[in-house]
Amino acid sequence: MVTRLYLVRHAEAEGNVREFFQGTMNTALTEKGLRQTECLAERFKDIALDAVYTSPFRRAVQTAEAVNRYHGLPLIRNPQLREIAGGRFEGMKWADIPQKFPAEYARWIKKMQTFCAPDGDRMTAVYARMRKVMTKIARDAAGKTAAVISHGCALRNFLAYVESGSIDGLGAVGWSDNTAVSLVEYDHGKERFRLIFKNDSSHLPEALSTLRSSAWNRYDQKNTGR
């Protein structure tokens, strides 16, 4: 028996365009983010879904509503799908963080698996949480197809687990664009996830890409945010 899970990063939110660390801040989608969700809704129009799970944060729920537009399923809000808590980083401009917290920022860039913002979540805790919640969702939706809407850092941790089985694989996963979609399958016999495709944003025209227009999120930079 196999469960198919579509993983979706939320659409562009206030922190993505204003370039600050969002973390657990309950930010909403931007006008551009709402346009991204129109493309996302059409992508999922003809995908048969049995369930839609989402982080409870507003930006994720708004994105989940688009994924669910043509399906009419109840949204299952799960707090375990939330983003990393950034502690004193939250609300701070990305451009200011290296000056105010150089050691913590260096870990974020060079050794992400060891990162922990002051008063925030340890990255290892996010990895363990996402591994646990995604395995539970796969088992609860046994033999079905579900969409899971979450956040950049949270999903990156889970994809590191799927790809390498280790948090040390975080660096190789890379950041996804807003509304990017990945697909994994969970084999119940082998109790193992398999990656089908990762971080695909082909439903977005170039003008609606967040990564291509953001100074701190563009493809050729490592210092990126969610």
DALIN-V713051 format. One record per residue. SS is DSSP state (H for helix, E for strand, L for the rest). D_FIRST is the distance of its C-alpha to the first C-alpha in Angstrom with 1 decimal. Layout:
ss:SS d_first:D_FIRST
ss:SS d_first:D_FIRST
This chain:
ss:L d_first:0.0
ss:E d_first:3.8
ss:E d_first:7.0
ss:E d_first:10.1
ss:E d_first:13.4
ss:E d_first:16.8
ss:E d_first:19.4
ss:E d_first:22.9
ss:E d_first:26.2
ss:L d_first:28.8
ss:L d_first:31.6
ss:L d_first:35.0
ss:E d_first:36.6
ss:H d_first:40.1
ss:H d_first:39.6
ss:H d_first:38.2
ss:H d_first:41.3
ss:H d_first:43.9
ss:L d_first:42.5
ss:E d_first:42.2
ss:L d_first:39.6
ss:L d_first:37.6
ss:L d_first:35.4
ss:L d_first:35.2
ss:L d_first:37.9
ss:L d_first:36.8
ss:L d_first:37.8
ss:L d_first:37.4
ss:E d_first:36.6
ss:L d_first:39.5
ss:H d_first:40.7
ss:H d_first:39.1
ss:H d_first:35.8
ss:H d_first:36.0
ss:H d_first:36.5
ss:H d_first:33.5
ss:H d_first:31.4
ss:H d_first:32.7
ss:H d_first:31.2
ss:H d_first:27.9
ss:H d_first:27.8
ss:H d_first:28.4
ss:H d_first:25.6
ss:H d_first:23.1
ss:L d_first:24.8
ss:L d_first:22.6
ss:L d_first:19.2
ss:L d_first:17.2
ss:L d_first:16.6
ss:L d_first:15.4
ss:E d_first:17.0
ss:E d_first:19.6
ss:E d_first:20.3
ss:E d_first:23.7
ss:L d_first:26.2
ss:L d_first:29.1
ss:L d_first:31.7
ss:H d_first:33.4
ss:H d_first:32.7
ss:H d_first:28.9
ss:H d_first:29.1
ss:H d_first:31.3
ss:H d_first:28.8
ss:H d_first:25.9
ss:H d_first:28.2
ss:H d_first:28.4
ss:H d_first:24.7
ss:L d_first:24.5
ss:L d_first:27.7
ss:L d_first:26.3
ss:L d_first:23.5
ss:L d_first:25.4
ss:L d_first:22.8
ss:L d_first:24.0
ss:E d_first:24.1
ss:E d_first:22.6
ss:E d_first:25.1
ss:L d_first:24.1
ss:H d_first:27.0
ss:H d_first:24.8
ss:H d_first:24.2
ss:L d_first:28.0
ss:L d_first:29.9
ss:L d_first:31.7
ss:L d_first:35.0
ss:L d_first:37.8
ss:H d_first:40.6
ss:H d_first:44.0
ss:H d_first:42.4
ss:L d_first:41.3
ss:L d_first:43.5
ss:L d_first:45.2
ss:E d_first:45.7
ss:H d_first:43.9
ss:H d_first:47.2
ss:H d_first:48.8
ss:H d_first:46.2
ss:H d_first:47.3
ss:H d_first:50.8
ss:H d_first:50.1
ss:L d_first:47.3
ss:H d_first:47.6
ss:H d_first:45.9
ss:H d_first:42.8
ss:H d_first:42.6
ss:H d_first:43.0
ss:H d_first:39.9
ss:H d_first:38.0
ss:H d_first:38.9
ss:H d_first:39.1
ss:L d_first:36.8
ss:H d_first:34.5
ss:H d_first:32.5
ss:H d_first:35.7
ss:L d_first:36.6
ss:E d_first:37.7
ss:L d_first:40.1
ss:L d_first:42.9
ss:L d_first:41.7
ss:L d_first:38.2
ss:L d_first:34.7
ss:E d_first:34.2
ss:H d_first:31.7
ss:H d_first:30.0
ss:H d_first:29.4
ss:H d_first:27.8
ss:H d_first:25.5
ss:H d_first:24.5
ss:H d_first:24.1
ss:H d_first:21.9
ss:H d_first:19.6
ss:H d_first:19.4
ss:H d_first:19.1
ss:H d_first:16.4
ss:H d_first:14.2
ss:H d_first:15.0
ss:H d_first:14.4
ss:H d_first:10.9
ss:H d_first:10.2
ss:H d_first:12.4
ss:L d_first:10.8
ss:L d_first:7.2
ss:L d_first:5.6
ss:L d_first:9.2
ss:E d_first:11.7
ss:E d_first:14.5
ss:E d_first:17.8
ss:E d_first:19.3
ss:E d_first:23.1
ss:E d_first:24.9
ss:L d_first:27.7
ss:H d_first:28.7
ss:H d_first:29.1
ss:H d_first:26.2
ss:H d_first:23.8
ss:H d_first:25.6
ss:H d_first:24.9
ss:H d_first:21.2
ss:H d_first:21.1
ss:H d_first:23.3
ss:H d_first:20.7
ss:H d_first:18.0
ss:H d_first:20.6
ss:H d_first:22.5
ss:L d_first:21.3
ss:L d_first:24.8
ss:H d_first:27.0
ss:H d_first:29.4
ss:H d_first:27.3
ss:H d_first:28.5
ss:H d_first:31.3
ss:H d_first:29.3
ss:H d_first:27.0
ss:L d_first:29.9
ss:L d_first:30.5
ss:L d_first:29.0
ss:L d_first:31.0
ss:L d_first:30.9
ss:L d_first:28.1
ss:L d_first:26.4
ss:E d_first:22.7
ss:E d_first:20.0
ss:E d_first:16.4
ss:E d_first:13.7
ss:E d_first:10.0
ss:E d_first:8.3
ss:E d_first:6.1
ss:L d_first:5.6
ss:L d_first:6.8
ss:L d_first:9.6
ss:L d_first:10.1
ss:E d_first:11.4
ss:E d_first:12.1
ss:E d_first:13.2
ss:E d_first:16.0
ss:E d_first:16.2
ss:E d_first:19.6
ss:E d_first:22.0
ss:E d_first:24.9
ss:E d_first:25.4
ss:L d_first:28.3
ss:L d_first:29.2
ss:L d_first:29.4
ss:L d_first:32.5
ss:L d_first:35.9
ss:H d_first:37.8
ss:H d_first:40.1
ss:H d_first:37.4
ss:L d_first:36.0
ss:L d_first:36.8
ss:L d_first:36.6
ss:L d_first:39.1
ss:L d_first:41.7
ss:L d_first:41.5
ss:L d_first:43.9
ss:L d_first:41.6
ss:L d_first:38.3
ss:L d_first:39.2
ss:L d_first:37.4
ss:L d_first:40.2
ss:L d_first:40.5
ss:L d_first:38.7
ss:L d_first:40.1
ss:L d_first:37.7
ss:L d_first:36.5
ss:L d_first:33.8
